Structure formats: structure tokens, C-alpha cells
Amino acid sequence: MNKIVSDGLFGLTLSIVAYKIGVWLNQKFKSPILNPLLIAVAIIIPILKVCHISYDSYNVGGSIITLFLAPATTVLAYSIYLQLKVLKKYWLPIWQKETGKWLWWNVPIRCMEVAVSISDVYRPKL
């Protein structure tokens, strides 16, 4: 088992399989909460914990994915740069939509954080 885990293909294969499961779930249920990356993380972390696999062993193969991420990010940035005129023209609706998404996700989370911290202060000590 240790030889399999320390091989670079283990982390790469685990990442790709977990991501493909996430893509399948996302397409099947059409829910934005079932983001393939989120699902992949939710699959990989328990597998690493249950099987007692260190992150360093997993990341031998995971670093291969990181190698391809830099060029992909550059291509994305370049394609956004090519659409700069459109972005400048529609900056207000884009800003409003992104701000609305931020409020939709972050305000309830912040309220829960405040509620938890307040409840910790007023919790009776046993």
C-alpha cells in the first residue's frame, strides 16, 4: 500500500476521479452547491484521513495538477484581457451581481459566526 501511495500517479488519479465524480453529481442534480471542486475536496480529505495517507504522499501526484494550473490561469487572464472593452462597458451590472453573490453567501455566515461567538461568551461554565 505504501508503494502505491508514494507513487505520483496515486494523487493524480485520486484527484481526477474525485473531480469526475463531482462533475457527474453537478450535471445530474444541476445544483451550484455541488461544485466539482468542492465535491473533490469532500471526497479526497476523508480518503486521506481514513487511510492514514499523509498530504505529502498525496501531493506527489497532486503537484502534477499544480504544474498545469499556472498556464491555465494565464490563458484565463489573457482571455479576460481580450474582453476588457466589454468588461468596462458592463462593469456596473457585473459588480452588482458579484456583490449580491458575496452578500448572499457571506452575510449569513458572518451572522452565524457572531451567534456562535456570543453563545460562547454566555455559555455557562461547567
Buried (B, 14 or more C-beta within 10 A) or exposed (E): EEEEBBBBEBBBEBBEEBBEBBBEBBEEEEEEEBBBEEBBBBBBEEEBEEEEBEEEBBBBBBEBBEEEEEEEEEEEEEEEEEEEEEEEEEEEEEEEEEEEEEEEEEEEEEEEEEEEEEEEEEEEEE
